[in-house]
């Protein structure tokens, strides 16, 4: 199991739905994608606890920083989820922007 890849696939699907939410304003369409993302994250956490290692495409020596960025990303994602639950379109839009920026930063640093 490629720990990062499975979570990234779920994250990609979630972001496609999030963009639809931002553009169409329909908060309900995101819930299944969020569930899939949480399930993928849980699988990664279980695998790490079982001793599997996270392999980065580059800068493996900065794994600690990667984990810190990932944890912060998921905290911000929780804020997005709360905004979805509250039907707060402005916060959803703002959080989406913040999260996409975080994706770019992480990919520039850890992905080939």
N, C-alpha and C positions, 0 to 999 in steps of 0.2 A: 504494500500500500504506500503510495506516495502521499505523505501526510499533507503537504502543502497543496498538491494538485486537486485532491478531492474537495477541500474547502474552497479553493479558488473557483472550481466549477460551480459549486452552489452559490458562491458570492456573485459570480457573473450572472447567473440566472436571477438572483435577487435584484441586482442592479438594473437589469432589463425591465423588471417589474416596477422598480422604484422610478425609473424614467417615465414609464407609463403613468404612474401615480402623479408625478409632478406635472406632466403634460395634460393628462385627462382629468386629474382631480378625484379619481376613484380610489379611495383608500383600501377598499375591500380586496382588490386584486393582488395586493402584496402579501397577504397573510400566508398562503401556501409556500411562497418562496422563502419567507422568513423562517418558517418551520424547517424547511430543508436545510437552510444555512445553520440553524441551531443544531440540527442532527449531525451535520458534517463536522461542526466544531466539537461536539461531544465525542465523536469518533476519534478525532485528532487527539483530544485530551486523554482519552482512554489508552490510545496507542502509546502516547508519550509516557504515561504512568506505567505501562507494561514494558517499557524499556526501549521502544523504537525511537530513533533519532530523527530530528528534523534536518533535512538536507537542503541547503540554500544553493541556488545556481551560481552565486558569487558572494564573496565576503563571508564565508562560513565562519571565520574567526570573529565575526560580529553577531553571532547568534543571540547573545544576551540582549543586544540592542534591538534585534529583530523581534524578539519575544516582547520586549517593552512596547515597541510600536504596535504590535499585534494586539496586545492587551488594551492599549489606549484606543485603537481602532474599534474594538468591540465595545468599549465603554461609550464611544461616540455613536455606535450603531444602536445601542440601547436607547440613547436619547432620540434617535430617529424613530425607533419603534414606539416610544411613548408619544411622540408627536403624531404618528399614524393613529394610535389609539384615541388621541384627543381630537383627531380630525383637524389638526393645525397645519394647514397647507404651507404657510410661510416657514415654519420651523422645519417641516419636511424638506422644503426646497433648500433652505440654508444648510441643513445637516447633510443633504445629498451632495452639495457642493464641497463641504468640508471633507466628507468621506472620499469622494473622488480625488480630491487633492492628496489625501493620505495614501491612496492607492498608487498614484503617480510617484510620490516620494519613495515609497517602499520598493516599487518595481525598479526605479532608477538605481536604487542602492543594492538590491539583492537579486535581481533577475537579469539574465543575460539577454 
